[in-house]
Every structure is written in C-alpha cells, then in structure tokens.
C-alpha cells in the first residue's frame, strides 16, 4: 500500500514542475488564491508543513489544475 506521505510528495513535485513550466502561474498567485503568504506556501510545497490544512491546499491545487 502506498504511504500518504509518498502520495503528497509526488503531488508536491507535480505542482513544482507545473509552476516552473507555466508562463501564467506563479507561487505568488497560488498564495493569493489561498489567502496565505508566499513563505507559508513554500513551506507546504517543500514538505515542511504537512498539516491537514496543507494537505487540503495541495489537493486543491492538484484538482484546480488537473495535475
């Protein structure tokens, strides 16, 4: 069975790759979308914050951009 941490790690990697390739999306835009600071988003994307709220944000980004 795949560990939840492994799934969210893959999701974070998908988000990083998408933002880095995108000409229309930045981390600042994502942070504004979720009404959080860019530094807080960075903690989430880099796996330093793994709270339920952080996982919800990751899931929301994955769903919003069909990643």
Predicted model as a PDB file, atoms N, CA, C, CB and O in Angstrom, pLDDT in the B-factor column:
MODEL        1                                                                  
ATOM      1  N   UNK A   1       0.835  -1.177   0.000  1.00 42.00           N  
ATOM      2  CA  UNK A   1       0.000   0.000   0.000  1.00 42.00           C  
ATOM      3  C   UNK A   1       0.885   1.248   0.000  1.00 42.00           C  
ATOM      4  CB  UNK A   1      -0.953  -0.006   1.214  1.00 42.00           C  
ATOM      5  O   UNK A   1       1.884   1.314   0.717  1.00 42.00           O  
ATOM      6  N   UNK A   2       0.509   2.220  -0.804  1.00 54.00           N  
ATOM      7  CA  UNK A   2       1.282   3.447  -0.916  1.00 54.00           C  
ATOM      8  C   UNK A   2       1.025   4.340   0.290  1.00 54.00           C  
ATOM      9  CB  UNK A   2       0.940   4.187  -2.217  1.00 54.00           C  
ATOM     10  O   UNK A   2      -0.119   4.557   0.689  1.00 54.00           O  
ATOM     11  N   UNK A   3       2.090   4.843   0.849  1.00 63.00           N  
ATOM     12  CA  UNK A   3       2.013   5.714   2.013  1.00 63.00           C  
ATOM     13  C   UNK A   3       1.482   7.092   1.611  1.00 63.00           C  
ATOM     14  CB  UNK A   3       3.394   5.841   2.684  1.00 63.00           C  
ATOM     15  O   UNK A   3       1.819   7.601   0.542  1.00 63.00           O  
ATOM     16  N   UNK A   4       0.658   7.688   2.463  1.00 65.00           N  
ATOM     17  CA  UNK A   4       0.081   9.008   2.188  1.00 65.00           C  
ATOM     18  C   UNK A   4       1.178  10.050   1.998  1.00 65.00           C  
ATOM     19  CB  UNK A   4      -0.862   9.434   3.328  1.00 65.00           C  
ATOM     20  O   UNK A   4       1.053  10.920   1.137  1.00 65.00           O  
ATOM     21  N   UNK A   5       2.247   9.981   2.781  1.00 67.00           N  
ATOM     22  CA  UNK A   5       3.348  10.935   2.638  1.00 67.00           C  
ATOM     23  C   UNK A   5       3.982  10.836   1.254  1.00 67.00           C  
ATOM     24  CB  UNK A   5       4.409  10.695   3.721  1.00 67.00           C  
ATOM     25  O   UNK A   5       4.388  11.843   0.674  1.00 67.00           O  
ATOM     26  N   UNK A   6       4.064   9.616   0.732  1.00 73.00           N  
ATOM     27  CA  UNK A   6       4.625   9.419  -0.604  1.00 73.00           C  
ATOM     28  C   UNK A   6       3.718  10.025  -1.672  1.00 73.00           C  
ATOM     29  CB  UNK A   6       4.839   7.924  -0.879  1.00 73.00           C  
ATOM     30  O   UNK A   6       4.199  10.609  -2.643  1.00 73.00           O  
ATOM     31  N   UNK A   7       2.421   9.885  -1.491  1.00 73.00           N  
ATOM     32  CA  UNK A   7       1.464  10.469  -2.435  1.00 73.00           C  
ATOM     33  C   UNK A   7       1.582  11.988  -2.426  1.00 73.00           C  
ATOM     34  CB  UNK A   7       0.018  10.038  -2.089  1.00 73.00           C  
ATOM     35  O   UNK A   7       1.658  12.609  -3.486  1.00 73.00           O  
ATOM     36  N   UNK A   8       1.598  12.589  -1.246  1.00 79.00           N  
ATOM     37  CA  UNK A   8       1.691  14.051  -1.189  1.00 79.00           C  
ATOM     38  C   UNK A   8       3.041  14.541  -1.696  1.00 79.00           C  
ATOM     39  CB  UNK A   8       1.462  14.546   0.241  1.00 79.00           C  
ATOM     40  O   UNK A   8       3.130  15.641  -2.241  1.00 79.00           O  
ATOM     41  N   UNK A   9       4.098  13.741  -1.526  1.00 86.00           N  
ATOM     42  CA  UNK A   9       5.399  14.108  -2.079  1.00 86.00           C  
ATOM     43  C   UNK A   9       5.315  14.174  -3.602  1.00 86.00           C  
ATOM     44  CB  UNK A   9       6.487  13.100  -1.638  1.00 86.00           C  
ATOM     45  O   UNK A   9       5.811  15.121  -4.212  1.00 86.00           O  
ATOM     46  N   UNK A  10       4.698  13.185  -4.206  1.00 89.00           N  
ATOM     47  CA  UNK A  10       4.519  13.188  -5.661  1.00 89.00           C  
ATOM     48  C   UNK A  10       3.661  14.372  -6.097  1.00 89.00           C  
ATOM     49  CB  UNK A  10       3.878  11.868  -6.130  1.00 89.00           C  
ATOM     50  O   UNK A  10       3.944  15.004  -7.115  1.00 89.00           O  
ATOM     51  N   UNK A  11       2.621  14.672  -5.337  1.00 89.00           N  
ATOM     52  CA  UNK A  11       1.757  15.814  -5.655  1.00 89.00           C  
ATOM     53  C   UNK A  11       2.535  17.123  -5.592  1.00 89.00           C  
ATOM     54  CB  UNK A  11       0.561  15.868  -4.694  1.00 89.00           C  
ATOM     55  O   UNK A  11       2.385  17.979  -6.465  1.00 89.00           O  
ATOM     56  N   UNK A  12       3.364  17.283  -4.563  1.00 92.00           N  
ATOM     57  CA  UNK A  12       4.169  18.499  -4.448  1.00 92.00           C  
ATOM     58  C   UNK A  12       5.129  18.626  -5.625  1.00 92.00           C  
ATOM     59  CB  UNK A  12       4.949  18.504  -3.125  1.00 92.00           C  
ATOM     60  O   UNK A  12       5.342  19.722  -6.143  1.00 92.00           O  
ATOM     61  N   UNK A  13       5.701  17.517  -6.040  1.00 93.00           N  
ATOM     62  CA  UNK A  13       6.611  17.535  -7.193  1.00 93.00           C  
ATOM     63  C   UNK A  13       5.860  17.915  -8.468  1.00 93.00           C  
ATOM     64  CB  UNK A  13       7.291  16.158  -7.369  1.00 93.00           C  
ATOM     65  O   UNK A  13       6.390  18.646  -9.305  1.00 93.00           O  
ATOM     66  N   UNK A  14       4.634  17.426  -8.620  1.00 93.00           N  
ATOM     67  CA  UNK A  14       3.808  17.793  -9.779  1.00 93.00           C  
ATOM     68  C   UNK A  14       3.532  19.291  -9.782  1.00 93.00           C  
ATOM     69  CB  UNK A  14       2.478  17.007  -9.773  1.00 93.00           C  
ATOM     70  O   UNK A  14       3.606  19.937 -10.828  1.00 93.00           O  
ATOM     71  N   UNK A  15       3.212  19.845  -8.613  1.00 92.00           N  
ATOM     72  CA  UNK A  15       2.921  21.276  -8.503  1.00 92.00           C  
ATOM     73  C   UNK A  15       4.160  22.085  -8.856  1.00 92.00           C  
ATOM     74  CB  UNK A  15       2.431  21.631  -7.079  1.00 92.00           C  
ATOM     75  O   UNK A  15       4.076  23.043  -9.625  1.00 92.00           O  
ATOM     76  N   UNK A  16       5.322  21.708  -8.296  1.00 93.00           N  
ATOM     77  CA  UNK A  16       6.558  22.422  -8.594  1.00 93.00           C  
ATOM     78  C   UNK A  16       6.834  22.418 -10.094  1.00 93.00           C  
ATOM     79  CB  UNK A  16       7.735  21.797  -7.835  1.00 93.00           C  
ATOM     80  O   UNK A  16       7.130  23.462 -10.676  1.00 93.00           O  
ATOM     81  N   UNK A  17       6.740  21.263 -10.711  1.00 94.00           N  
ATOM     82  CA  UNK A  17       7.015  21.155 -12.147  1.00 94.00           C  
ATOM     83  C   UNK A  17       6.043  22.002 -12.958  1.00 94.00           C  
ATOM     84  CB  UNK A  17       6.937  19.691 -12.598  1.00 94.00           C  
ATOM     85  O   UNK A  17       6.440  22.661 -13.919  1.00 94.00           O  
ATOM     86  N   UNK A  18       4.775  21.985 -12.574  1.00 93.00           N  
ATOM     87  CA  UNK A  18       3.762  22.745 -13.301  1.00 93.00           C  
ATOM     88  C   UNK A  18       4.029  24.242 -13.214  1.00 93.00           C  
ATOM     89  CB  UNK A  18       2.368  22.429 -12.759  1.00 93.00           C  
ATOM     90  O   UNK A  18       3.973  24.944 -14.224  1.00 93.00           O  
ATOM     91  N   UNK A  19       4.318  24.730 -12.017  1.00 93.00           N  
ATOM     92  CA  UNK A  19       4.548  26.163 -11.833  1.00 93.00           C  
ATOM     93  C   UNK A  19       5.823  26.591 -12.565  1.00 93.00           C  
ATOM     94  CB  UNK A  19       4.646  26.511 -10.326  1.00 93.00           C  
ATOM     95  O   UNK A  19       5.862  27.660 -13.174  1.00 93.00           O  
ATOM     96  N   UNK A  20       6.850  25.769 -12.506  1.00 92.00           N  
ATOM     97  CA  UNK A  20       8.106  26.120 -13.168  1.00 92.00           C  
ATOM     98  C   UNK A  20       7.952  26.165 -14.686  1.00 92.00           C  
ATOM     99  CB  UNK A  20       9.197  25.125 -12.787  1.00 92.00           C  
ATOM    100  O   UNK A  20       8.621  26.962 -15.343  1.00 92.00           O  
ATOM    101  N   UNK A  21       7.089  25.329 -15.254  1.00 94.00           N  
ATOM    102  CA  UNK A  21       6.869  25.318 -16.701  1.00 94.00           C  
ATOM    103  C   UNK A  21       5.850  26.357 -17.151  1.00 94.00           C  
ATOM    104  CB  UNK A  21       6.416  23.948 -17.140  1.00 94.00           C  
ATOM    105  O   UNK A  21       5.846  26.759 -18.315  1.00 94.00           O  
ATOM    106  N   UNK A  22       5.001  26.787 -16.253  1.00 91.00           N  
ATOM    107  CA  UNK A  22       3.896  27.676 -16.601  1.00 91.00           C  
ATOM    108  C   UNK A  22       4.354  29.110 -16.832  1.00 91.00           C  
ATOM    109  CB  UNK A  22       2.849  27.647 -15.513  1.00 91.00           C  
ATOM    110  O   UNK A  22       5.181  29.651 -16.097  1.00 91.00           O  
ATOM    111  N   UNK A  23       3.793  29.702 -17.869  1.00 90.00           N  
ATOM    112  CA  UNK A  23       4.038  31.115 -18.117  1.00 90.00           C  
ATOM    113  C   UNK A  23       2.960  31.976 -17.455  1.00 90.00           C  
ATOM    114  CB  UNK A  23       4.091  31.390 -19.627  1.00 90.00           C  
ATOM    115  O   UNK A  23       3.112  33.194 -17.352  1.00 90.00           O  
ATOM    116  N   UNK A  24       1.883  31.351 -17.013  1.00 89.00           N  
ATOM    117  CA  UNK A  24       0.730  32.092 -16.491  1.00 89.00           C  
ATOM    118  C   UNK A  24       0.487  31.895 -14.996  1.00 89.00           C  
ATOM    119  CB  UNK A  24      -0.499  31.689 -17.240  1.00 89.00           C  
ATOM    120  O   UNK A  24      -0.454  32.471 -14.449  1.00 89.00           O  
ATOM    121  N   UNK A  25       1.310  31.099 -14.328  1.00 90.00           N  
ATOM    122  CA  UNK A  25       1.070  30.805 -12.923  1.00 90.00           C  
ATOM    123  C   UNK A  25       2.360  30.952 -12.136  1.00 90.00           C  
ATOM    124  CB  UNK A  25       0.490  29.392 -12.750  1.00 90.00           C  
ATOM    125  O   UNK A  25       3.414  30.469 -12.549  1.00 90.00           O  
ATOM    126  N   UNK A  26       2.265  31.626 -10.995  1.00 92.00           N  
ATOM    127  CA  UNK A  26       3.424  31.785 -10.114  1.00 92.00           C  
ATOM    128  C   UNK A  26       3.037  31.343  -8.707  1.00 92.00           C  
ATOM    129  CB  UNK A  26       3.935  33.263 -10.113  1.00 92.00           C  
ATOM    130  O   UNK A  26       1.859  31.191  -8.384  1.00 92.00           O  
ATOM    131  N   UNK A  27       4.050  31.145  -7.888  1.00 93.00           N  
ATOM    132  CA  UNK A  27       3.783  30.799  -6.490  1.00 93.00           C  
ATOM    133  C   UNK A  27       3.048  31.934  -5.789  1.00 93.00           C  
ATOM    134  CB  UNK A  27       5.094  30.480  -5.750  1.00 93.00           C  
ATOM    135  O   UNK A  27       2.214  31.691  -4.916  1.00 93.00           O  
ATOM    136  N   UNK A  28       3.349  33.155  -6.163  1.00 93.00           N  
ATOM    137  CA  UNK A  28       2.656  34.307  -5.571  1.00 93.00           C  
ATOM    138  C   UNK A  28       1.172  34.246  -5.880  1.00 93.00           C  
ATOM    139  CB  UNK A  28       3.251  35.631  -6.087  1.00 93.00           C  
ATOM    140  O   UNK A  28       0.340  34.510  -5.012  1.00 93.00           O  
ATOM    141  N   UNK A  29       0.840  33.900  -7.112  1.00 93.00           N  
ATOM    142  CA  UNK A  29      -0.572  33.790  -7.492  1.00 93.00           C  
ATOM    143  C   UNK A  29      -1.266  32.686  -6.698  1.00 93.00           C  
ATOM    144  CB  UNK A  29      -0.703  33.518  -9.000  1.00 93.00           C  
ATOM    145  O   UNK A  29      -2.398  32.863  -6.249  1.00 93.00           O  
ATOM    146  N   UNK A  30      -0.597  31.556  -6.525  1.00 93.00           N  
ATOM    147  CA  UNK A  30      -1.185  30.467  -5.736  1.00 93.00           C  
ATOM    148  C   UNK A  30      -1.391  30.900  -4.289  1.00 93.00           C  
ATOM    149  CB  UNK A  30      -0.291  29.213  -5.792  1.00 93.00           C  
ATOM    150  O   UNK A  30      -2.432  30.617  -3.695  1.00 93.00           O  
ATOM    151  N   UNK A  31      -0.413  31.575  -3.729  1.00 95.00           N  
ATOM    152  CA  UNK A  31      -0.531  32.027  -2.340  1.00 95.00           C  
ATOM    153  C   UNK A  31      -1.719  32.974  -2.182  1.00 95.00           C  
ATOM    154  CB  UNK A  31       0.768  32.721  -1.883  1.00 95.00           C  
ATOM    155  O   UNK A  31      -2.484  32.868  -1.223  1.00 95.00           O  
ATOM    156  N   UNK A  32      -1.864  33.895  -3.124  1.00 95.00           N  
ATOM    157  CA  UNK A  32      -3.006  34.814  -3.069  1.00 95.00           C  
ATOM    158  C   UNK A  32      -4.322  34.071  -3.190  1.00 95.00           C  
ATOM    159  CB  UNK A  32      -2.903  35.861  -4.171  1.00 95.00           C  
ATOM    160  O   UNK A  32      -5.296  34.398  -2.512  1.00 95.00           O  
ATOM    161  N   UNK A  33      -4.345  33.078  -4.051  1.00 94.00           N  
ATOM    162  CA  UNK A  33      -5.572  32.295  -4.282  1.00 94.00           C  
ATOM    163  C   UNK A  33      -6.060  31.648  -2.985  1.00 94.00           C  
ATOM    164  CB  UNK A  33      -5.325  31.208  -5.355  1.00 94.00           C  
ATOM    165  O   UNK A  33      -7.263  31.554  -2.743  1.00 94.00           O  
ATOM    166  N   UNK A  34      -5.114  31.205  -2.155  1.00 94.00           N  
ATOM    167  CA  UNK A  34      -5.482  30.539  -0.899  1.00 94.00           C  
ATOM    168  C   UNK A  34      -5.386  31.468   0.305  1.00 94.00           C  
ATOM    169  CB  UNK A  34      -4.596  29.330  -0.674  1.00 94.00           C  
ATOM    170  O   UNK A  34      -5.532  31.040   1.450  1.00 94.00           O  
ATOM    171  N   UNK A  35      -5.135  32.762   0.023  1.00 95.00           N  
ATOM    172  CA  UNK A  35      -5.071  33.767   1.083  1.00 95.00           C  
ATOM    173  C   UNK A  35      -4.043  33.409   2.156  1.00 95.00           C  
ATOM    174  CB  UNK A  35      -6.440  33.936   1.720  1.00 95.00           C  
ATOM    175  O   UNK A  35      -4.298  33.508   3.357  1.00 95.00           O  
ATOM    176  N   UNK A  36      -2.870  32.988   1.675  1.00 95.00           N  
ATOM    177  CA  UNK A  36      -1.758  32.670   2.564  1.00 95.00           C  
ATOM    178  C   UNK A  36      -0.528  33.407   2.047  1.00 95.00           C  
ATOM    179  CB  UNK A  36      -1.506  31.119   2.644  1.00 95.00           C  
ATOM    180  O   UNK A  36      -0.516  33.899   0.919  1.00 95.00           O  
ATOM    181  N   UNK A  37       0.495  33.477   2.874  1.00 95.00           N  
ATOM    182  CA  UNK A  37       1.728  34.137   2.443  1.00 95.00           C  
ATOM    183  C   UNK A  37       2.515  33.212   1.515  1.00 95.00           C  
ATOM    184  CB  UNK A  37       2.592  34.541   3.667  1.00 95.00           C  
ATOM    185  O   UNK A  37       2.340  31.994   1.524  1.00 95.00           O  
ATOM    186  N   UNK A  38       3.369  33.819   0.730  1.00 94.00           N  
ATOM    187  CA  UNK A  38       4.213  33.036  -0.176  1.00 94.00           C  
ATOM    188  C   UNK A  38       5.158  32.143   0.625  1.00 94.00           C  
ATOM    189  CB  UNK A  38       5.018  33.966  -1.116  1.00 94.00           C  
ATOM    190  O   UNK A  38       5.452  31.025   0.201  1.00 94.00           O  
ATOM    191  N   UNK A  39       5.632  32.611   1.759  1.00 94.00           N  
ATOM    192  CA  UNK A  39       6.530  31.791   2.586  1.00 94.00           C  
ATOM    193  C   UNK A  39       5.797  30.582   3.170  1.00 94.00           C  
ATOM    194  CB  UNK A  39       7.133  32.638   3.724  1.00 94.00           C  
ATOM    195  O   UNK A  39       6.374  29.501   3.286  1.00 94.00           O  
ATOM    196  N   UNK A  40       4.530  30.764   3.537  1.00 94.00           N  
ATOM    197  CA  UNK A  40       3.737  29.639   4.045  1.00 94.00           C  
ATOM    198  C   UNK A  40       3.497  28.625   2.925  1.00 94.00           C  
ATOM    199  CB  UNK A  40       2.380  30.137   4.627  1.00 94.00           C  
ATOM    200  O   UNK A  40       3.566  27.417   3.155  1.00 94.00           O  
ATOM    201  N   UNK A  41       3.218  29.111   1.718  1.00 94.00           N  
ATOM    202  CA  UNK A  41       3.052  28.212   0.578  1.00 94.00           C  
ATOM    203  C   UNK A  41       4.349  27.461   0.315  1.00 94.00           C  
ATOM    204  CB  UNK A  41       2.618  28.995  -0.681  1.00 94.00           C  
ATOM    205  O   UNK A  41       4.324  26.273  -0.005  1.00 94.00           O  
ATOM    206  N   UNK A  42       5.468  28.134   0.448  1.00 93.00           N  
ATOM    207  CA  UNK A  42       6.764  27.490   0.253  1.00 93.00           C  
ATOM    208  C   UNK A  42       6.966  26.348   1.246  1.00 93.00           C  
ATOM    209  CB  UNK A  42       7.893  28.514   0.393  1.00 93.00           C  
ATOM    210  O   UNK A  42       7.460  25.281   0.883  1.00 93.00           O  
ATOM    211  N   UNK A  43       6.582  26.578   2.488  1.00 93.00           N  
ATOM    212  CA  UNK A  43       6.683  25.513   3.495  1.00 93.00           C  
ATOM    213  C   UNK A  43       5.837  24.302   3.101  1.00 93.00           C  
ATOM    214  CB  UNK A  43       6.244  26.035   4.875  1.00 93.00           C  
ATOM    215  O   UNK A  43       6.257  23.159   3.279  1.00 93.00           O  
ATOM    216  N   UNK A  44       4.660  24.557   2.572  1.00 91.00           N  
ATOM    217  CA  UNK A  44       3.769  23.481   2.148  1.00 91.00           C  
ATOM    218  C   UNK A  44       4.356  22.727   0.963  1.00 91.00           C  
ATOM    219  CB  UNK A  44       2.388  24.038   1.788  1.00 91.00           C  
ATOM    220  O   UNK A  44       4.426  21.498   0.972  1.00 91.00           O  
ATOM    221  N   UNK A  45       4.778  23.469  -0.054  1.00 91.00           N  
ATOM    222  CA  UNK A  45       5.291  22.859  -1.276  1.00 91.00           C  
ATOM    223  C   UNK A  45       6.580  22.076  -1.016  1.00 91.00           C  
ATOM    224  CB  UNK A  45       5.535  23.930  -2.334  1.00 91.00           C  
ATOM    225  O   UNK A  45       6.831  21.055  -1.656  1.00 91.00           O  
ATOM    226  N   UNK A  46       7.382  22.554  -0.088  1.00 90.00           N  
ATOM    227  CA  UNK A  46       8.645  21.881   0.209  1.00 90.00           C  
ATOM    228  C   UNK A  46       8.527  20.808   1.291  1.00 90.00           C  
ATOM    229  CB  UNK A  46       9.664  22.895   0.630  1.00 90.00           C  
ATOM    230  O   UNK A  46       9.533  20.230   1.703  1.00 90.00           O  
ATOM    231  N   UNK A  47       7.308  20.539   1.750  1.00 87.00           N  
ATOM    232  CA  UNK A  47       7.079  19.453   2.698  1.00 87.00           C  
ATOM    233  C   UNK A  47       7.431  19.769   4.132  1.00 87.00           C  
ATOM    234  CB  UNK A  47       7.841  18.280   2.281  1.00 87.00           C  
ATOM    235  O   UNK A  47       7.509  18.866   4.965  1.00 87.00           O  
ATOM    236  N   UNK A  48       7.642  21.025   4.431  1.00 89.00           N  
ATOM    237  CA  UNK A  48       7.967  21.418   5.813  1.00 89.00           C  
ATOM    238  C   UNK A  48       6.705  21.581   6.661  1.00 89.00           C  
ATOM    239  CB  UNK A  48       8.770  22.730   5.819  1.00 89.00           C  
ATOM    240  O   UNK A  48       6.759  21.546   7.891  1.00 89.00           O  
ATOM    241  N   UNK A  49       5.581  21.758   5.989  1.00 88.00           N  
ATOM    242  CA  UNK A  49       4.292  21.843   6.675  1.00 88.00           C  
ATOM    243  C   UNK A  49       3.406  20.744   6.098  1.00 88.00           C  
ATOM    244  CB  UNK A  49       3.627  23.274   6.507  1.00 88.00           C  
ATOM    245  O   UNK A  49       3.053  20.768   4.919  1.00 88.00           O  
ATOM    246  N   UNK A  50       3.058  19.793   6.935  1.00 83.00           N  
ATOM    247  CA  UNK A  50       2.251  18.655   6.477  1.00 83.00           C  
ATOM    248  C   UNK A  50       0.939  18.555   7.243  1.00 83.00           C  
ATOM    249  CB  UNK A  50       3.037  17.352   6.627  1.00 83.00           C  
ATOM    250  O   UNK A  50       0.386  17.468   7.416  1.00 83.00           O  
ATOM    251  N   UNK A  51       0.455  19.688   7.694  1.00 86.00           N  
ATOM    252  CA  UNK A  51      -0.794  19.713   8.455  1.00 86.00           C  
ATOM    253  C   UNK A  51      -1.972  19.344   7.558  1.00 86.00           C  
ATOM    254  CB  UNK A  51      -1.016  21.101   9.087  1.00 86.00           C  
ATOM    255  O   UNK A  51      -1.826  19.227   6.341  1.00 86.00           O  
ATOM    256  N   UNK A  52      -3.118  19.165   8.158  1.00 87.00           N  
ATOM    257  CA  UNK A  52      -4.330  18.856   7.383  1.00 87.00           C  
ATOM    258  C   UNK A  52      -4.654  20.009   6.435  1.00 87.00           C  
ATOM    259  CB  UNK A  52      -5.534  18.581   8.328  1.00 87.00           C  
ATOM    260  O   UNK A  52      -5.076  19.779   5.301  1.00 87.00           O  
ATOM    261  N   UNK A  53      -4.460  21.244   6.891  1.00 89.00           N  
ATOM    262  CA  UNK A  53      -4.704  22.400   6.027  1.00 89.00           C  
ATOM    263  C   UNK A  53      -3.748  22.384   4.830  1.00 89.00           C  
ATOM    264  CB  UNK A  53      -4.546  23.717   6.825  1.00 89.00           C  
ATOM    265  O   UNK A  53      -4.155  22.663   3.702  1.00 89.00           O  
ATOM    266  N   UNK A  54      -2.489  22.061   5.078  1.00 90.00           N  
ATOM    267  CA  UNK A  54      -1.506  21.998   3.992  1.00 90.00           C  
ATOM    268  C   UNK A  54      -1.898  20.930   2.979  1.00 90.00           C  
ATOM    269  CB  UNK A  54      -0.098  21.712   4.550  1.00 90.00           C  
ATOM    270  O   UNK A  54      -1.810  21.157   1.772  1.00 90.00           O  
ATOM    271  N   UNK A  55      -2.321  19.787   3.453  1.00 89.00           N  
ATOM    272  CA  UNK A  55      -2.748  18.718   2.545  1.00 89.00           C  
ATOM    273  C   UNK A  55      -3.991  19.120   1.760  1.00 89.00           C  
ATOM    274  CB  UNK A  55      -3.020  17.432   3.329  1.00 89.00           C  
ATOM    275  O   UNK A  55      -4.141  18.732   0.601  1.00 89.00           O  
ATOM    276  N   UNK A  56      -4.870  19.881   2.367  1.00 91.00           N  
ATOM    277  CA  UNK A  56      -6.058  20.366   1.665  1.00 91.00           C  
ATOM    278  C   UNK A  56      -5.660  21.318   0.542  1.00 91.00           C  
ATOM    279  CB  UNK A  56      -7.020  21.067   2.644  1.00 91.00           C  
ATOM    280  O   UNK A  56      -6.223  21.271  -0.551  1.00 91.00           O  
ATOM    281  N   UNK A  57      -4.697  22.173   0.818  1.00 92.00           N  
ATOM    282  CA  UNK A  57      -4.229  23.108  -0.201  1.00 92.00           C  
ATOM    283  C   UNK A  57      -3.568  22.353  -1.351  1.00 92.00           C  
ATOM    284  CB  UNK A  57      -3.246  24.125   0.407  1.00 92.00           C  
ATOM    285  O   UNK A  57      -3.810  22.664  -2.518  1.00 92.00           O  
ATOM    286  N   UNK A  58      -2.747  21.380  -1.034  1.00 92.00           N  
ATOM    287  CA  UNK A  58      -2.121  20.563  -2.083  1.00 92.00           C  
ATOM    288  C   UNK A  58      -3.187  19.881  -2.927  1.00 92.00           C  
ATOM    289  CB  UNK A  58      -1.175  19.510  -1.467  1.00 92.00           C  
ATOM    290  O   UNK A  58      -3.129  19.916  -4.156  1.00 92.00           O  
ATOM    291  N   UNK A  59      -4.153  19.266  -2.272  1.00 91.00           N  
ATOM    292  CA  UNK A  59      -5.241  18.591  -3.000  1.00 91.00           C  
ATOM    293  C   UNK A  59      -6.012  19.575  -3.875  1.00 91.00           C  
ATOM    294  CB  UNK A  59      -6.205  17.903  -2.014  1.00 91.00           C  
ATOM    295  O   UNK A  59      -6.381  19.252  -5.004  1.00 91.00           O  
ATOM    296  N   UNK A  60      -6.250  20.763  -3.357  1.00 92.00           N  
ATOM    297  CA  UNK A  60      -6.983  21.776  -4.124  1.00 92.00           C  
ATOM    298  C   UNK A  60      -6.214  22.201  -5.371  1.00 92.00           C  
ATOM    299  CB  UNK A  60      -7.268  22.998  -3.251  1.00 92.00           C  
ATOM    300  O   UNK A  60      -6.798  22.347  -6.445  1.00 92.00           O  
ATOM    301  N   UNK A  61      -4.911  22.397  -5.230  1.00 92.00           N  
ATOM    302  CA  UNK A  61      -4.094  22.790  -6.391  1.00 92.00           C  
ATOM    303  C   UNK A  61      -4.094  21.679  -7.433  1.00 92.00           C  
ATOM    304  CB  UNK A  61      -2.639  23.119  -5.959  1.00 92.00           C  
ATOM    305  O   UNK A  61      -4.250  21.944  -8.624  1.00 92.00           O  
ATOM    306  N   UNK A  62      -3.921  20.455  -6.996  1.00 92.00           N  
ATOM    307  CA  UNK A  62      -3.919  19.309  -7.905  1.00 92.00           C  
ATOM    308  C   UNK A  62      -5.257  19.241  -8.665  1.00 92.00           C  
ATOM    309  CB  UNK A  62      -3.667  17.986  -7.117  1.00 92.00           C  
ATOM    310  O   UNK A  62      -5.278  18.996  -9.871  1.00 92.00           O  
ATOM    311  N   UNK A  63      -6.341  19.455  -7.968  1.00 92.00           N  
ATOM    312  CA  UNK A  63      -7.674  19.408  -8.589  1.00 92.00           C  
ATOM    313  C   UNK A  63      -7.896  20.596  -9.516  1.00 92.00           C  
ATOM    314  CB  UNK A  63      -8.765  19.379  -7.511  1.00 92.00           C  
ATOM    315  O   UNK A  63      -8.409  20.425 -10.622  1.00 92.00           O  
ATOM    316  N   UNK A  64      -7.519  21.793  -9.087  1.00 90.00           N  
ATOM    317  CA  UNK A  64      -7.740  23.003  -9.891  1.00 90.00           C  
ATOM    318  C   UNK A  64      -7.038  22.946 -11.240  1.00 90.00           C  
ATOM    319  CB  UNK A  64      -7.267  24.224  -9.131  1.00 90.00           C  
ATOM    320  O   UNK A  64      -7.566  23.414 -12.248  1.00 90.00           O  
ATOM    321  N   UNK A  65      -5.842  22.368 -11.246  1.00 88.00           N  
ATOM    322  CA  UNK A  65      -5.045  22.366 -12.478  1.00 88.00           C  
ATOM    323  C   UNK A  65      -4.960  20.987 -13.128  1.00 88.00           C  
ATOM    324  CB  UNK A  65      -3.648  22.870 -12.185  1.00 88.00           C  
ATOM    325  O   UNK A  65      -4.118  20.764 -13.998  1.00 88.00           O  
ATOM    326  N   UNK A  66      -5.817  20.069 -12.717  1.00 88.00           N  
ATOM    327  CA  UNK A  66      -5.870  18.721 -13.285  1.00 88.00           C  
ATOM    328  C   UNK A  66      -4.496  18.076 -13.384  1.00 88.00           C  
ATOM    329  CB  UNK A  66      -6.507  18.763 -14.655  1.00 88.00           C  
ATOM    330  O   UNK A  66      -4.112  17.551 -14.429  1.00 88.00           O  
ATOM    331  N   UNK A  67      -3.778  18.122 -12.298  1.00 86.00           N  
ATOM    332  CA  UNK A  67      -2.437  17.525 -12.266  1.00 86.00           C  
ATOM    333  C   UNK A  67      -2.594  16.102 -11.838  1.00 86.00           C  
ATOM    334  CB  UNK A  67      -1.467  18.293 -11.312  1.00 86.00           C  
ATOM    335  O   UNK A  67      -1.605  15.377 -11.732  1.00 86.00           O  
TER     336      UNK A  67                                                      
ENDMDL                                                                          
END                                                                             
